[in-house]
Amino acid sequence: MFNKVMEEQKGYKYLDVAPRTLTAQAHRPGYGSDGDYFAKPNVEDVLRVVKEMMGE
């Protein structure tokens, strides 16, 4: 619902920058405990997106 309203319908009119959703990568998930780190958004992904948003 967030994606539909904020990104597709441009419901961020009063915000400084458009919000973004951060989802899992498109690949086969790993079955080991370390597979979650690469399958789900991790700290580096979040920081990268925040820096991109601050640059706009």
C-alpha contacts under 8 A as a table, 3 or more apart, distances in Angstrom:
res1	aa1	res2	aa2	distance
1	M	4	K	5.09
1	M	5	V	6.25
2	F	5	V	5.40
2	F	6	M	5.77
2	F	7	E	7.70
3	N	6	M	5.48
3	N	7	E	5.25
3	N	8	E	6.70
3	N	20	R	7.97
3	N	21	T	6.87
4	K	7	E	5.92
4	K	8	E	5.09
4	K	9	Q	6.39
5	V	8	E	5.97
5	V	9	Q	5.02
5	V	10	K	6.58
5	V	11	G	5.56
6	M	9	Q	5.89
6	M	10	K	5.09
6	M	11	G	4.45
6	M	12	Y	5.74
6	M	18	A	7.71
6	M	19	P	6.94
7	E	10	K	5.30
7	E	11	G	7.09
7	E	12	Y	7.98
7	E	18	A	7.46
7	E	19	P	7.20
7	E	20	R	7.24
10	K	13	K	6.86
10	K	18	A	7.98
12	Y	15	L	5.42
12	Y	17	V	7.73
12	Y	18	A	6.03
12	Y	19	P	7.29
15	L	18	A	6.88
17	V	53	M	6.74
17	V	56	E	7.03
18	A	53	M	7.94
22	L	41	P	6.71
22	L	46	V	7.57
23	T	40	K	7.04
23	T	41	P	6.28
24	A	39	A	5.64
24	A	40	K	4.54
24	A	41	P	5.63
25	Q	38	F	7.78
25	Q	39	A	5.67
25	Q	40	K	6.69
25	Q	41	P	7.60
27	H	39	A	7.49
29	P	35	G	6.34
29	P	36	D	7.30
29	P	39	A	5.76
30	G	33	S	7.85
30	G	34	D	7.48
30	G	35	G	4.15
30	G	36	D	6.78
30	G	39	A	7.37
31	Y	35	G	6.08
32	G	35	G	5.36
32	G	36	D	7.73
33	S	36	D	6.24
34	D	37	Y	5.63
34	D	38	F	7.41
35	G	38	F	5.57
35	G	39	A	6.14
36	D	39	A	4.97
36	D	40	K	5.75
37	Y	40	K	5.86
37	Y	41	P	7.39
37	Y	42	N	6.18
38	F	41	P	7.32
38	F	42	N	7.24
41	P	45	D	5.83
41	P	46	V	6.89
42	N	45	D	5.37
42	N	46	V	6.41
43	V	46	V	5.21
43	V	47	L	6.17
44	E	47	L	5.19
44	E	48	R	6.06
45	D	48	R	5.13
45	D	49	V	6.30
46	V	49	V	5.30
46	V	50	V	6.18
47	L	50	V	5.08
47	L	51	K	6.09
48	R	51	K	5.25
48	R	52	E	6.25
49	V	52	E	5.02
49	V	53	M	6.18
50	V	53	M	5.07
50	V	54	M	6.15
51	K	54	M	5.04
51	K	55	G	6.20
52	E	55	G	5.15
52	E	56	E	6.76
53	M	56	E	5.47
